[in-house]
Amino acid sequence: EDDDNNNISTYQIVGEYESDIENKKLSINSPLARGLIGKTKDDNVEINSPKGIKSYTILSVKYI
């Protein structure tokens, strides 16, 4: 959940060559994916991206 605007998004972290942002598949090398790896439910995460620092709250984690 984006802490600034409460938008909820679901992403799948995939390998570099499988990434497809339109289908919500993030490359493991992306700033968002790197910030999310190793986090758990209810963690707050700050991501330093090219657009500046964004804050997110993790609502759930699912391993598939």
Backbone torsions as a table, in degrees:
resi	resn	phi	psi	omega
1	GLU	NA	129.5	177.1
2	ASP	-73.1	119.6	-176.0
3	ASP	-69.1	-21.1	-179.4
4	ASP	-77.6	-40.7	-174.2
5	ASN	-127.5	5.4	178.2
6	ASN	62.4	17.4	174.6
7	ASN	-71.3	135.7	179.2
8	ILE	-105.5	129.3	179.0
9	SER	-130.7	152.0	175.6
10	THR	-119.0	131.5	179.8
11	TYR	-129.1	151.2	171.7
12	GLN	-114.6	128.4	178.6
13	ILE	-89.5	123.9	-174.6
14	VAL	-131.0	174.8	176.2
15	GLY	-65.4	164.4	-175.6
16	GLU	-56.1	-40.1	-175.6
17	TYR	-84.4	-10.1	178.7
18	GLU	-94.9	-7.9	-173.4
19	SER	-62.3	142.6	-180.0
20	ASP	-159.9	92.2	-173.2
21	ILE	-61.0	-30.3	178.3
22	GLU	-64.2	-27.7	177.9
23	ASN	-103.6	19.3	175.6
24	LYS	61.1	34.6	176.3
25	LYS	-109.7	111.1	-176.9
26	LEU	-93.7	136.5	173.0
27	SER	-65.8	140.0	178.7
28	ILE	-59.8	-19.5	-179.8
29	ASN	-88.8	-4.5	-178.1
30	SER	-74.4	151.5	179.3
31	PRO	-57.7	-39.1	-179.7
32	LEU	-65.6	-46.9	179.9
33	ALA	-62.6	-43.8	179.7
34	ARG	-61.0	-36.4	179.2
35	GLY	-73.5	-25.5	-177.5
36	LEU	-87.6	-26.0	-176.4
37	ILE	-60.9	130.3	177.6
38	GLY	87.0	-1.4	179.9
39	LYS	-89.8	161.9	-179.5
40	THR	-128.5	175.4	-179.2
41	LYS	-53.1	138.7	178.5
42	ASP	74.6	2.1	174.4
43	ASP	-71.5	144.5	171.9
44	ASN	-100.8	135.0	-174.7
45	VAL	-128.7	134.5	171.7
46	GLU	-108.8	125.9	-177.0
47	ILE	-111.2	125.2	175.9
48	ASN	-92.8	102.5	-177.4
49	SER	-112.9	173.1	177.5
50	PRO	-58.4	-23.3	179.7
51	LYS	-91.0	3.6	-179.7
52	GLY	112.2	-174.9	-177.9
53	ILE	-83.3	128.5	177.8
54	LYS	-120.2	146.6	-179.6
55	SER	-114.3	134.5	-178.8
56	TYR	-132.7	152.9	170.6
57	THR	-115.6	129.6	-179.2
58	ILE	-83.0	121.4	-179.4
59	LEU	-89.2	-32.2	176.6
60	SER	-163.5	159.7	177.0
61	VAL	-133.2	132.2	178.8
62	LYS	-133.0	130.7	177.7
63	TYR	-99.9	124.1	-179.8
64	ILE	-123.4	NA	NA
